[in-house]
Amino acid sequence: MSFLSHLNLSPAARHCGRLSLFVFGSLALRSVASYSNNHPPSASSTLRSRLKAGTTLNASEMVQIVESSTNAPLRGATRSEMRMNKLPHRATYIFLVDPRTKRLHVQRRSDLKDYCPGYLDPTPGGVVGVGEGYGENAERELEEEMGLKGLPLRRMFTFHYVDDAVDCWGDAYEAEWAGRVEDLKLQEEEVSEVVMMGVDEVLEMDESGEDKFTKDSVHAVRLYKQWKEDEEGEQGGGVERNPVDDKDYRLRPRPSAVFFDCDDCLYFDGWVLAARLTAKIETYCSSRLGLPEGKAYDLYKKWGTALLGLIEEGYLKTEEEISEYLEAVHDVGVETVLKPNERLRSMLESLDPSLPKFIFTASVKSHAVRCLKALGIDHLFPPSNIIDTRVCGYQTKHSQSSFRKAQEFAGVPDPGGCVFFDDSVKNLRAAKEQGWRGFLV
């Protein structure tokens, strides 16, 4: 997938989109993967006896055993041997979706099954046989278990799941079926019933313990939800997923910190303040530094920011000169343009309060403080949580060094734990290269 979707919106639509994006981001941060502590039990003594005796369903069927760390095929083994010894194997996981309601067809496993008998399974599918491909297995299982033949399957991702009872490399597929549940031709020895559930309903019921679910399939549902949210966000011009390893797809780590750009991200004013800032930079360069007209823009094009160009080409030599420049050009009358934004405040306050939140701006801290105060959200971002151009060594914001310094400033060891909101495609590309997760505003 491409890293960022470009938006071509009118100012009004762009403003509405910004508010919608923060809603999306808020939901994304609250729906970060969490794991249930309720692992499926190891085989009961009765079931183990049946496995040893080879009397469980399809006990003698030969299945594909693989290398646990790589999914490379090794040999064949009987299902009973695989279950008894928790051998790494392959299986398919099919999200059978009703296209009208987006609900899943959830199977109740029969009591004859050798794994989690009687449990709910939100992903029809099965263990892959020796010499059988994932796609072949998915088609076969849908036909055998539910009587659905020739249903188009969309492959999504492969994942590795391990717990006390299972070591499995699963291949996930999505299919749509709008028929009635009662019209399904269930394989009675495999499936006792099918019920309809939404993705969130499955996860909530599993967490509450209201019913028993196969844990490998619940993990697959979490991955599916993450995949679909990213896919829908990208199609809507919002969140963009980092390069996806669909051969070993994983849940993202929980966010460790959230970073927000300031100008044209937390607010949109039709570029009024941006125009004032540009004019101030031009005036300072021509009047204060005696540079020819247009030189400031030439420096911007060459170095990424006029400030960096002024420093690199020797027009600003000392910290005192740099500070004087920064304070002068950012004196743009913020309070005359920005007003308190209750919707923005409410959305920011709805984010997980335990997550540290930072302003990451290419401007100077004093300017960001004025913006936050004018918007009525300064209580959410103390000055100590503002990362400005000084923190980044006056480098362009879209440089890798700026993102490394921002991450270090926030005390986040894993770049995957950094979530970033910005209106600049260039900045978000740099965030992606550093391993951050970005939302285009």
C-alpha positions as CSV (number, residue, x, y, z in Angstrom):
1,M,0.0,0.0,0.0
2,S,1.2,3.6,-0.6
3,F,2.1,5.3,2.6
4,L,-0.2,8.3,2.4
5,S,-3.4,9.2,0.6
6,H,-3.5,12.8,-0.8
7,L,-6.5,14.9,0.0
8,N,-7.9,17.4,-2.5
9,L,-10.5,19.1,-0.3
10,S,-12.1,22.5,-0.1
11,P,-11.2,24.5,3.0
12,A,-14.7,23.7,4.4
13,A,-14.5,20.0,3.7
14,R,-10.9,19.9,5.0
15,H,-12.0,21.4,8.3
16,C,-14.8,18.9,8.6
17,G,-12.4,16.1,7.7
18,R,-10.0,17.2,10.4
19,L,-12.7,16.8,13.1
20,S,-13.7,13.4,11.6
21,L,-10.1,12.3,11.6
22,F,-9.6,13.1,15.3
23,V,-12.7,11.0,16.0
24,F,-11.2,8.2,13.9
25,G,-7.8,8.6,15.7
26,S,-9.5,8.6,19.1
27,L,-11.3,5.3,18.2
28,A,-8.0,3.9,16.8
29,L,-6.1,4.6,20.0
30,R,-8.9,3.2,22.2
31,S,-9.2,0.0,20.1
32,V,-5.5,-0.9,20.3
33,A,-5.0,-4.6,20.6
34,S,-5.4,-6.1,24.0
35,Y,-5.0,-9.7,24.8
36,S,-7.3,-11.9,26.9
37,N,-5.7,-13.9,29.7
38,N,-8.1,-16.7,29.2
39,H,-6.1,-19.1,27.1
40,P,-7.7,-22.3,25.8
41,P,-7.2,-25.1,28.2
42,S,-4.8,-27.9,27.4
43,A,-6.6,-31.0,26.3
44,S,-8.7,-32.5,29.1
45,S,-7.7,-36.0,30.4
46,T,-10.7,-37.5,28.6
47,L,-9.8,-35.7,25.3
48,R,-6.1,-36.7,25.7
49,S,-7.2,-40.3,26.1
50,R,-9.2,-40.1,22.9
51,L,-6.3,-38.4,21.1
52,K,-4.0,-41.3,22.2
53,A,-6.5,-43.9,21.1
54,G,-7.0,-42.1,17.8
55,T,-10.7,-41.9,18.3
56,T,-11.2,-38.1,17.9
57,L,-12.7,-36.7,14.7
58,N,-10.4,-37.2,11.7
59,A,-7.6,-38.5,14.0
60,S,-5.7,-40.3,11.3
61,E,-5.9,-37.4,8.8
62,M,-2.4,-36.4,7.7
63,V,-1.7,-32.7,8.3
64,Q,1.2,-30.4,7.3
65,I,3.8,-29.8,10.0
66,V,5.9,-26.7,9.6
67,E,8.9,-25.0,11.2
68,S,7.5,-22.9,14.1
69,S,9.7,-19.8,13.4
70,T,9.4,-19.7,9.6
71,N,6.3,-21.6,8.4
72,A,8.6,-23.8,6.2
73,P,7.0,-27.2,5.6
74,L,8.8,-30.1,7.4
75,R,6.7,-33.3,7.3
76,G,3.3,-34.8,7.7
77,A,1.7,-36.0,10.9
78,T,-1.6,-37.3,12.0
79,R,-4.1,-34.8,13.5
80,S,-4.0,-36.7,16.8
81,E,-0.1,-36.6,16.9
82,M,-0.2,-32.9,16.1
83,R,-2.7,-32.1,18.9
84,M,-1.0,-34.4,21.4
85,N,2.4,-32.8,20.9
86,K,1.4,-29.3,20.0
87,L,3.2,-29.5,16.7
88,P,3.4,-26.4,14.6
89,H,1.0,-26.6,11.6
90,R,-1.0,-24.6,9.1
91,A,-4.7,-23.7,9.2
92,T,-7.1,-21.4,7.4
93,Y,-9.3,-18.7,9.0
94,I,-12.2,-17.4,6.9
95,F,-14.2,-14.3,7.8
96,L,-17.5,-15.1,6.2
97,V,-19.3,-11.7,6.2
98,D,-22.9,-10.8,5.5
99,P,-22.3,-7.8,3.2
100,R,-25.5,-6.1,4.4
101,T,-24.8,-6.1,8.1
102,K,-21.0,-6.7,8.2
103,R,-21.6,-9.4,10.8
104,L,-19.7,-12.7,10.9
105,H,-21.0,-16.2,10.5
106,V,-19.8,-17.8,13.8
107,Q,-19.7,-21.5,14.1
108,R,-20.4,-23.6,17.2
109,R,-17.9,-26.4,17.1
110,S,-19.3,-29.9,17.6
111,D,-18.5,-31.9,20.7
112,L,-16.5,-34.3,18.5
113,K,-13.8,-31.8,17.6
114,D,-10.2,-32.5,18.9
115,Y,-9.7,-28.8,19.7
116,C,-12.0,-26.7,21.8
117,P,-15.1,-28.9,21.4
118,G,-18.3,-27.0,21.9
119,Y,-16.6,-23.6,21.6
120,L,-17.7,-20.7,19.3
121,D,-15.4,-20.2,16.3
122,P,-15.8,-16.9,14.4
123,T,-13.6,-18.1,11.6
124,P,-14.6,-21.1,9.6
125,G,-11.7,-23.0,8.1
126,G,-9.5,-25.9,9.1
127,V,-6.1,-27.6,9.4
128,V,-4.2,-27.8,6.1
129,G,-3.4,-31.3,4.9
130,V,-0.1,-32.5,3.6
131,G,0.6,-31.1,0.2
132,E,-2.5,-28.9,0.3
133,G,-2.3,-25.2,-0.4
134,Y,-3.9,-22.6,1.9
135,G,-6.4,-21.5,-0.8
136,E,-7.3,-25.1,-1.6
137,N,-8.0,-25.8,2.0
138,A,-10.2,-22.6,2.5
139,E,-12.3,-23.6,-0.5
140,R,-12.7,-27.2,0.7
141,E,-13.5,-26.3,4.2
142,L,-16.3,-23.8,3.2
143,E,-17.9,-26.4,1.0
144,E,-17.6,-29.3,3.5
145,E,-18.5,-27.4,6.7
146,M,-21.2,-25.0,5.3
147,G,-22.1,-26.2,1.8
148,L,-20.8,-23.0,0.2
149,K,-19.1,-24.0,-3.1
150,G,-17.2,-21.6,-5.4
151,L,-17.6,-18.6,-3.1
152,P,-15.0,-15.9,-4.1
153,L,-12.3,-15.7,-1.4
154,R,-10.0,-12.7,-0.8
155,R,-6.7,-13.5,0.8
156,M,-5.8,-11.0,3.5
157,F,-2.7,-12.1,5.6
158,T,-0.8,-14.9,7.2
159,F,-0.1,-14.9,10.9
160,H,1.6,-17.0,13.6
161,Y,-0.4,-17.9,16.8
162,V,1.1,-19.7,19.8
163,D,-0.5,-20.5,23.2
164,D,-0.5,-23.4,25.6
165,A,-2.4,-25.6,23.3
166,V,-1.7,-24.4,19.7
167,D,1.3,-23.5,17.5
168,C,-0.3,-22.5,14.2
169,W,0.5,-20.5,11.0
170,G,-2.9,-19.3,9.9
171,D,-3.9,-17.8,6.5
172,A,-6.8,-15.4,6.7
173,Y,-9.5,-14.9,4.0
174,E,-12.6,-12.8,3.6
175,A,-15.7,-13.9,1.8
176,E,-19.2,-12.5,1.5
177,W,-22.5,-14.4,1.7
178,A,-25.9,-12.8,2.0
179,G,-28.0,-16.0,2.3
180,R,-30.1,-17.1,5.3
181,V,-28.3,-19.0,8.1
182,E,-30.9,-21.7,8.0
183,D,-30.0,-22.4,4.3
184,L,-26.5,-23.4,5.2
185,K,-25.7,-27.1,4.8
186,L,-23.8,-27.7,8.0
187,Q,-21.5,-30.7,8.4
188,E,-23.0,-32.0,11.6
189,E,-19.9,-33.8,12.9
190,E,-18.0,-30.5,12.6
191,V,-20.5,-27.7,13.2
192,S,-23.5,-27.8,15.6
193,E,-24.8,-24.3,14.7
194,V,-24.1,-21.0,13.2
195,V,-24.9,-17.6,14.8
196,M,-24.4,-14.1,13.5
197,M,-22.1,-11.7,15.4
198,G,-20.4,-8.4,14.8
199,V,-16.6,-8.2,15.2
200,D,-16.8,-6.1,18.3
201,E,-19.5,-8.4,19.7
202,V,-17.2,-11.4,19.4
203,L,-14.3,-9.6,21.1
204,E,-16.6,-8.2,23.9
205,M,-18.2,-11.6,24.6
206,D,-14.7,-13.3,24.7
207,E,-13.4,-10.7,27.1
208,S,-16.4,-11.0,29.4
209,G,-16.4,-14.8,29.4
210,E,-20.0,-14.8,28.4
211,D,-19.2,-17.7,26.1
212,K,-16.2,-19.8,25.1
213,F,-14.4,-18.9,21.9
214,T,-11.4,-20.6,20.2
215,K,-8.6,-18.3,21.2
216,D,-6.6,-18.6,17.9
217,S,-9.7,-17.4,16.0
218,V,-10.2,-14.5,18.5
219,H,-6.7,-13.5,17.8
220,A,-7.4,-13.7,14.1
221,V,-10.5,-11.5,14.6
222,R,-8.3,-8.8,16.4
223,L,-5.9,-8.9,13.4
224,Y,-8.9,-8.7,11.0
225,K,-10.3,-5.7,12.8
226,Q,-6.9,-3.9,12.7
227,W,-6.6,-4.7,9.0
228,K,-10.1,-3.5,8.1
229,E,-9.8,-0.3,10.2
230,D,-6.5,0.6,8.4
231,E,-8.0,-0.3,5.0
232,E,-11.1,1.8,5.6
233,G,-9.1,4.7,7.0
234,E,-6.7,4.7,4.0
235,Q,-9.6,4.6,1.5
236,G,-11.1,7.6,3.3
237,G,-7.9,9.6,3.0
238,G,-7.1,9.2,6.7
239,V,-4.8,6.7,8.4
240,E,-2.2,5.0,6.3
241,R,-0.7,1.7,7.3
242,N,3.1,1.3,7.4
243,P,4.4,-1.3,5.0
244,V,2.5,-4.5,5.8
245,D,4.2,-7.9,6.1
246,D,1.2,-10.0,5.0
247,K,3.3,-13.2,5.4
248,D,3.7,-12.6,9.2
249,Y,1.0,-10.0,10.1
250,R,0.9,-8.9,13.7
251,L,-1.0,-6.7,16.1
252,R,0.6,-3.4,16.5
253,P,2.1,-2.5,19.9
254,R,0.0,-0.3,22.2
255,P,0.8,3.4,21.6
256,S,3.3,4.8,24.0
257,A,2.8,8.5,23.1
258,V,0.8,10.6,20.7
259,F,2.3,13.5,18.8
260,F,0.3,16.4,17.2
261,D,1.5,18.9,14.7
262,C,0.2,22.4,15.6
263,D,-0.3,24.7,12.7
264,D,-2.9,23.6,10.1
265,C,-3.4,20.4,12.1
266,L,-5.0,21.3,15.4
267,Y,-6.8,24.2,13.6
268,F,-7.5,25.3,10.0
269,D,-7.8,29.0,9.4
270,G,-7.6,29.2,5.6
271,W,-3.9,29.6,5.9
272,V,-4.2,33.1,7.4
273,L,-1.5,32.6,10.0
274,A,0.7,30.8,7.5
275,A,0.5,33.8,5.2
276,R,1.4,36.1,8.1
277,L,4.3,34.0,9.0
278,T,5.6,33.9,5.5
279,A,5.3,37.7,5.2
280,K,7.1,38.1,8.6
281,I,10.0,35.9,7.4
282,E,10.4,37.8,4.1
283,T,10.3,41.2,6.0
284,Y,12.8,40.0,8.6
285,C,15.2,38.7,5.9
286,S,15.0,41.8,3.8
287,S,14.8,44.6,6.4
288,R,16.7,43.1,9.4
289,L,19.3,41.0,7.5
290,G,19.5,43.1,4.4
291,L,18.9,40.2,2.0
292,P,17.4,40.7,-1.5
293,E,13.7,40.2,-2.0
294,G,12.8,36.6,-2.5
295,K,15.9,35.3,-0.9
296,A,13.9,33.8,2.0
297,Y,11.9,31.7,-0.4
298,D,15.0,30.6,-2.2
299,L,16.5,29.5,1.1
300,Y,13.3,27.6,1.9
301,K,13.4,25.7,-1.4
302,K,17.1,24.8,-1.0
303,W,17.2,23.9,2.7
304,G,13.6,22.9,3.6
305,T,13.1,25.9,5.9
306,A,14.2,29.5,5.7
307,L,15.6,29.2,9.2
308,L,17.9,26.2,8.3
309,G,19.1,28.1,5.2
310,L,19.9,31.2,7.2
311,I,21.9,29.2,9.6
312,E,23.7,27.0,7.0
313,E,24.6,30.0,4.9
314,G,25.9,32.1,7.8
315,Y,23.2,34.8,8.0
316,L,22.3,33.7,11.6
317,K,25.5,32.8,13.5
318,T,24.6,32.8,17.2
319,E,21.9,31.4,19.5
320,E,20.9,35.0,20.3
321,E,20.4,35.8,16.6
322,I,18.4,32.6,16.0
323,S,16.2,33.3,19.0
324,E,15.6,36.9,17.9
325,Y,14.6,35.7,14.5
326,L,12.3,32.9,15.8
327,E,10.4,35.2,18.2
328,A,10.1,38.0,15.6
329,V,8.7,36.0,12.7
330,H,6.3,34.0,14.9
331,D,4.7,37.2,16.4
332,V,1.7,36.8,14.1
333,G,-1.3,37.8,16.3
334,V,-2.5,34.3,16.9
335,E,-5.2,35.5,19.3
336,T,-6.8,37.6,16.6
337,V,-7.5,34.5,14.4
338,L,-7.9,31.4,16.6
339,K,-10.8,30.9,19.0
340,P,-11.6,28.2,21.6
341,N,-12.7,25.0,19.9
342,E,-14.9,23.0,22.2
343,R,-15.2,20.0,19.8
344,L,-11.5,19.8,19.4
345,R,-11.0,20.0,23.2
346,S,-13.7,17.3,23.8
347,M,-12.1,15.0,21.2
348,L,-8.6,15.4,22.7
349,E,-9.9,14.8,26.2
350,S,-11.6,11.6,25.0
351,L,-8.2,10.0,24.3
352,D,-6.7,7.6,26.8
353,P,-5.6,9.9,29.6
354,S,-2.7,7.6,30.4
355,L,-1.1,8.2,27.0
356,P,1.5,11.1,27.0
357,K,0.6,13.7,24.5
358,F,3.1,16.0,22.8
359,I,3.0,18.9,20.3
360,F,5.6,18.3,17.6
361,T,6.0,21.5,15.6
362,A,8.4,23.1,13.2
363,S,7.8,26.4,14.8
364,V,9.0,27.8,18.2
365,K,7.6,26.8,21.6
366,S,6.2,30.3,22.4
367,H,4.1,30.2,19.2
368,A,2.7,26.8,20.0
369,V,1.8,27.9,23.5
370,R,-0.1,30.9,22.1
371,C,-2.0,28.6,19.7
372,L,-2.9,26.1,22.3
373,K,-4.1,28.9,24.6
374,A,-6.2,30.5,21.9
375,L,-7.8,27.1,21.1
376,G,-8.6,26.5,24.7
377,I,-6.5,23.3,24.9
378,D,-3.4,24.5,26.7
379,H,-4.3,22.5,29.8
380,L,-3.8,19.3,27.7
381,F,-0.3,20.2,26.5
382,P,2.0,21.8,29.2
383,P,5.0,23.7,27.7
384,S,7.2,20.8,28.8
385,N,5.4,18.6,26.3
386,I,6.1,20.8,23.3
387,I,8.8,19.7,20.9
388,D,9.9,22.6,18.7
389,T,12.6,23.4,16.2
390,R,15.1,24.0,19.0
391,V,14.7,20.5,20.3
392,C,15.3,19.2,16.8
393,G,18.5,21.2,16.4
394,Y,16.8,23.5,13.8
395,Q,16.7,20.7,11.3
396,T,13.7,20.4,9.0
397,K,10.8,18.6,10.6
398,H,10.8,16.0,7.8
399,S,14.3,14.9,8.6
400,Q,15.0,11.6,10.2
401,S,17.0,13.3,12.9
402,S,14.0,15.4,14.0
403,F,11.9,12.3,14.5
404,R,14.7,10.5,16.4
405,K,15.1,13.6,18.7
406,A,11.3,13.8,19.2
407,Q,11.1,10.2,20.1
408,E,14.1,10.6,22.5
409,F,12.5,13.7,24.0
410,A,9.3,11.8,24.7
411,G,11.2,8.8,26.2
412,V,9.7,6.2,23.8
413,P,12.0,3.3,23.2
414,D,10.0,1.6,20.3
415,P,9.2,3.8,17.3
416,G,6.1,1.6,16.7
417,G,4.7,3.1,19.9
418,C,4.6,6.6,18.4
419,V,1.4,7.8,16.9
420,F,1.5,11.1,14.9
421,F,-1.0,13.5,13.5
422,D,0.1,15.9,10.8
423,D,-1.2,17.7,7.7
424,S,2.1,17.3,5.8
425,V,2.7,14.3,3.5
426,K,6.4,14.9,3.6
427,N,6.4,14.8,7.4
428,L,4.4,11.7,7.6
429,R,6.7,9.9,5.1
430,A,9.6,10.8,7.4
431,A,7.5,9.4,10.4
432,K,6.9,6.2,8.5
433,E,10.6,5.8,7.7
434,Q,11.4,6.2,11.4
435,G,8.8,3.5,12.2
436,W,6.1,5.8,13.5
437,R,2.4,5.4,12.8
438,G,0.9,8.4,11.0
439,F,-2.5,10.0,10.4
440,L,-2.9,12.5,7.6
441,V,-5.0,15.4,8.7
